[in-house]
Amino acid sequence: MIRLLQFTDTHLLADPAGTVRGVRTQASLEACLAHARRRHLPADLIAVTGDLVQDDPAAYGTLELLFDRLGAPVLLIPGNHDLPAELERRFAQPPFQVGGTHVAGRWAIVMLSTWFAEAADGEGRLGAAELQRLAEALEANRDRHVLVCLHHQPIAMEGAGLDALGLGDADQFRAVIARHPQVRAVVWGHAHQSLDVFRDGTRWLCAPSTCMQFRPRDPGFVIDGRPPGYRVIELHDDGGIATEVVWLEGYRQ
């Protein structure tokens, strides 16, 4: 069994006391990591699925310090607020890995980038090259169970504003997934809320942010009252998945 902890949308700033929509993002991430240390570490893998910083490259230093000593490989992908070139430069050494495929036991974890330079408002896109890389990774791992991680949601979240900023080539992405039944689950962030649905033989999982959440199915971007959170995913040798969202109930800054 492989235990993977997913943290997403950390939105770190260079100023440790800096806030995003009224939340001190470093403090809330530190609270999530402290909770994980008490309840769910050690783990086999850590996945941090985008919007690691809030457009601030200096904050990658904080991310490195916070995740460097968790005792597991840390798999990173960029979100729309990230700077991919700086992310790849800063995290070129273990325990970090930016993008690519990581094999652990009977599982392969495929990390995809949905960042693209022409994005106007925070939407995402894989593009032909990343879709091809996904197809090649799945072909190379036909004998393993596969978990696919990306930042932008590849299915509708039933919120007009949020869905307008989802994955622009989601149809093409889902077509690749449909051709490969060994894909057991697809996980993402971006939406600042939780989702867990099963469709066409695949589990589709969204994790909440480590800072603030958006109200589910709201047409705009109304802040929800839910606390910071993260997801725990247990990947079993037979392809089964056990997962829960951990909310920091009672968290106060």
Salt bridges, closest charged atoms under 4 A:
ASP9 OD2 - HIS11 NE2 3.70
ASP9 OD2 - HIS151 NE2 3.89
ASP9 OD2 - HIS192 NE2 3.40
ASP51 OD2 - HIS11 NE2 3.64
ASP51 OD2 - HIS151 NE2 3.36
ASP55 OD2 - HIS81 ND1 2.93
GLU64 OE1 - ARG90 NH2 3.18
GLU86 OE2 - ARG89 NH2 2.78
GLU118 OE1 - ARG125 NH2 3.50
GLU130 OE2 - ARG133 NH2 2.98
GLU139 OE2 - ARG142 NH2 2.71
GLU139 OE2 - HIS180 NE2 3.02
ASP171 OD1 - ARG174 NH2 2.58
ASP196 OD1 - ARG203 NE 2.84
ASP218 OD2 - ARG215 NH1 3.83
GLU234 OE2 - ARG3 NH2 3.06
GLU249 OE2 - ARG226 NH2 3.06
